[in-house]
Each structure stands twice: as C-alpha cells, then as structure tokens.
C-alpha cells in the first residue's frame, strides 16, 4: 500500500471513530438536547460531497472513511429526530 494511502486511511479512521462516543452517548442517554440539528445536517451534506469527491477520484481512503462517517452522522440525525 502506498504510504500516502496509508496516511489517508489513518486520518479517515481517526476522524470517523471520533463520532462513535457521541453516537453511543446519545443511544445510552436518549438525549439529544445539546445536539444541533442544523449543524449535523450541514455536516452530513458536506460528507456526501466528500464521498462524491472520493468516488470521482477513485480514492478508497476517502470513500471508506466518508461512508462510515456518513452512517454515523445520519445515526445522530435520526436520534435527534427520534428523541426530540
């Protein structure tokens, strides 16, 4: 694996995994009071753009990281709507 792709996988993994504690906390507490619906909506739209960009480049580190990040971000948005 090229070292630049390895760096991309590490960066994508770290930024993606950073959402896991928030998802777990919301799931456990059923509270989304301090979560901004607008912020996560804008963020999710940005992740879709990054995913599209990664697909256009054929860059697996960008594609994989953004698929997982989008899933986690959409989970937070769903929790925000469900636990309103």
N, C-alpha and C positions, 0 to 999 in steps of 0.2 A: 504494500500500500504506500502510495506517495506520502511523504511527510506532511504536505500541505493538506491532504485529505484527512490524515490522522488528526491534525490540529483542528480542522473543521468538525470532525466527529467529537472531539473532546469539548470544544466550545459549545456545540449544539447540545451535547449531553448535559453539560453543567447548567446552561440556561433553561433547558427543558425540565430537568429534575428540580429546579428551584420552585416550580409550581406545585409539585407534589405535596409539600407540607400544607399549603393553603387549601388544596382540594381535600386533604384528609381532615384538616381542622373544621372546614365547613360541613363535611359529611358527619363528623362526630358531634358537633355542637348544633347543627341545623340552623345556624345563624349566619346570615349574610348582611347584617345591618351595616357593617363598615366597608362593604364591597361596592364599588361604583359600577353600576350597570353601563353607563356611558363609556367609562374607561375600558372595561373588558370588551365592549362592543367594538370600539375603535381598535383596540389591540388585536382582536380576532380578525378584523378586516386587514390589518397590517400583516398578520401571519399568513392569511390567504395570499396576499401579494408576494410575500417571501417564498411561499410554496410554489406559486406560479413561476416566479423568477428561477427558483431552483430546478423546476421541471424544464423550463426553457433552456437552461444551461446544461441540463443532464447531470447536475451535481448531487450525488447521493447524500452527502452530509447535510446539505441544505434541505433536501426533500424529506429525509427521515426525521430530522430534528423538528421541522415545521409541521409534519403530520402529527407527531406526538404532542407538540406544543399546542396545536390547534385543538386536538382532542381534549387536552387538559383545560384549555381556555373555555371551550364550549361547555365542558362539565361545570366550571364555575358559573357560567352564564345560566345554564339550566338550573343549578342550585339556587341562584339568585332569584329566578322566576318562581321556582317551586316553593322556596322557603320564605317568600315575601311576607 
